[in-house]
Amino acid sequence: MAKITVILTSARFGGKYMLDLISQADPEAEVLQEVLRKGSDNTHRVSKITGLSVGEIVALSREAPEQLWDRLATVAAQGDRAVYLRAYHYHQPNNAPLWDRVRDQARVVHLIRRNLFDAYCSREVAMKLGKWQVNRGQKLDSGGTIEIPRPALEEFIADRCKQINWARDHFAAGDYHEVFFEDIIRSPGNCLRALAGKIDLPENPAPQHFLSKFDRMRPTSNADLVGNYLDVAVLDKEFF
């Protein structure tokens, strides 16, 4: 019985980067994006593979996401193509029945950012620019330095730690695996090696020839980006 593989994360770039490379390593796979969020995603593709109308998909994602999951899980079990999708911790409340379904029926690959200071900086730049992704080769002005209020940073880090630890506890009893953002973004080869043994990819002798179409939002270091870096530098570290 084939399982859906859920890439669970809060890293926007990391999740898209990983799924992009998975789609290159396994061109036959059905690679979906934020299907489980309210309003869903890839609705026309999901309609094609489930037989549901776009309206039904959107309605289920808002009112009964576990039923949308059931349809997708049935498709995966009956088909011969791997199915991947991306989910964020905050797509549904922690006590949502959906997460029990995912734990019991899916393979969960939890993509974790070790450095949550870095995650906060990326979010602030994205919000400042109004862009959440950058295509490879696209030049983007980060808009100068940013100031980070320490209380807001500490609250963000505490919330993300709670999300990550909740996921570790909730999904541990299932088919659960962890990979780290800082490991996968070094190169496509590093990303696929981090996934080796965790997901079922066809053997490919030359992962170095893969190239994601997505790039990181900012090339500058945290010390160069943050105007008051000395005030918050103690939090620029690995938490996991």
N, C-alpha and C positions, 0 to 999 in steps of 0.2 A: 504494500500500500504506500503510494507516494505521499510525501508530506509537503505542505507549503513551507518554504523557508522565509521567516520574517527577520528582516534586518531592523532591530530595535535600537533606537539611538536618540540623542538630542542634537547630534552634529549634522547640520544641514548639508554642508559641503561633503563631509565624510560619507554620509549615507548615499548621496547621489554619485559620488566618485566610485564607491564600492560597487553599486549596482551597474554603473556604466561599464566597469571592467568585467563584471560577471557576465553581462550581455555579450561582450566581445569573446570571452573565453568559452561561452556556451550559446552560440547564436540561435539554437533551437529553443532555448528557454523562454518562458513567458515572464518577462520582467516588468513588474508594475510598480507604481510609486505609492502615493499616500491614499490607498484605497480605503483604509479604515477610518480616516478622519471624517468629521461631520461635513457633508457635502461631497465626499469621496473624491476620487481622482481617476484619470484614465477611463472615464465612464463609458466611452464608446467601445474600448477594448474589452472592458469587463462585461458590457452588454453582449458582445459577440461571443464570449466564451461561456457565459452563464445562461444566456437566453432571457435575461431580465431586460426590461426597457431602461433607458437612461433615467427616466423619472422614478422608476421603482428602486434603482440603485441609490439615487440621491436620498429618497425617502427612507430606505432601510439604514443607510449610513447615519442618518439623524435620529431615527426612532428605535431601530433594532439592529445594530451593527453585527450582533452575533448571528442573526439570520443571513446577512450578507456573507459573513465568514463561512457559514455552513454551505452555502452554494459554491463558494470558491474551493472549499475543502473537498467537496464532492467532485468537482471538476478535476482537481489535482489527483485525487485517488483513482479516478477512472481513466485518466489520460496517460500519455507516455512522455510528456514534456515536463521538465522541472518548472515550478512556479515560485517566483520570488516577489516579495513586496516589502515596502519600507513603512515603518511605523515609528512614531515618536511617543515617548513616555506619556505626554500630555494629551494624546488624541482621545483618550477615554479616561474617566476617573479610575483610580486604582482598584476600586471595588466593582468595576463593571464586569458582568458575566463574560464579556468578550475575552478578557485576559485569561480566564479559566480555560476557555476553548483553545486559545493559542498555546497555553502551557501544556494542555493534554494532547493536542493534535498536531502541533507544528514543530519544526526545528527552529529554535530561536538563536540568532547570532546577535549578541549584544555588543554594539560598537560604543566603546567608552572613551571619553577624553580624560586623560590623566591630569592635564593642566587646565583647571577650570578658570583661572585668571585669563588664559589665552582665549577660552571660549567666550568670556565676557567681553573682551576686546573685540573679537570678531563680530559679536552681536551688535555692539555699539557702532562699529563702522558700517555694518549693513543697514542699521536703522538710520544712520546719518545720511547715507547715500541713497536709501530707498531701493536697494538691490540686495537680493539674497543669494545670487550666484553670478559667477563670471565665466564666460566661455574662454577656453584656452586661446591665448594670443591677444585677448582683449585687454587694452591698457585702461587702468582705472586709477584715478586720483583719489587717494584715501581722504582728501579734504583737510589735511593738516593734522595737528595733534588733538587729542581728546583729554578731558579731565575726568578722573574716576572718583566719585564719592566713595570713601571706604565703607560706610554702612551699606550702601547699595550693592557694592561688590561682595561683602560678607554675606548678605542675604541671598544673593544669586548663588554663591558657592554652596551655602547651606541647603538651598532648595535642590540644586543639582545633585548634591551628595545623597539627599533623601530619595530622589528619583532613582538614582543608580542602585542604591542599596535595596530599595523596594523591589526593583526588577530582579536583582540577584536572589533575593529571598523567594519571590513569587514563582519564578521560572526554574529554580534550581532542581525541582523534582522532575522536570521534563527533559526534553532533548535540548540542553542549554549549553551554549558556548560563548566565550568572550574573545574579542579582539580589541586592540587599542588604536585609536585615531592616529597617535604619533607614530605608530609602526607602519600603518598602511599607506600614509601619504608620502613616504619617502620615494616610492617608485611603483609602477604597476606590478613589477615582479615581486616586490615586498608585500604588496596587498594580496596577491594571489597565494604567496607562500604562507601568509598569516591565516588564510582561509583553508589551506590544505588540511585534509582530515576532518574538517568541520562541515563542509558541504561537498556535494558530489559534482565535481567539474570534470569534463573530458580532459584527457591528458593533452597538454599543448607544449611542444618543445621550445617555443620561443615567446614567452610572455613579455620579454623585453621589447617586442615589437608593438605591444599594445600602447595606446596613448589615450587617456581620458580626454573627453571634450570639455571637461570642467577644470577650473583652476581656483586656487585659493583667493579669497577676497583681497588679501593684503600681503605684500612681500616684506614689510618692515617689521623689525623686532618690537616687542612690547616696550622696551626701554626707549626706543625712538618715537613710538606712537603716543605714549602716555605722558602728558605734560607734567603731571605730579607723580611721576613714577617712584621717586624716593619715598613718598608717603605711603605707598601701597606695595612696594617691591617685596615685602616679606610674604605676600600671598601669591607671588609669581612662582609657583612650585607644583610638583606632582601631588595629587591627592589620592591617586589610585595606582 
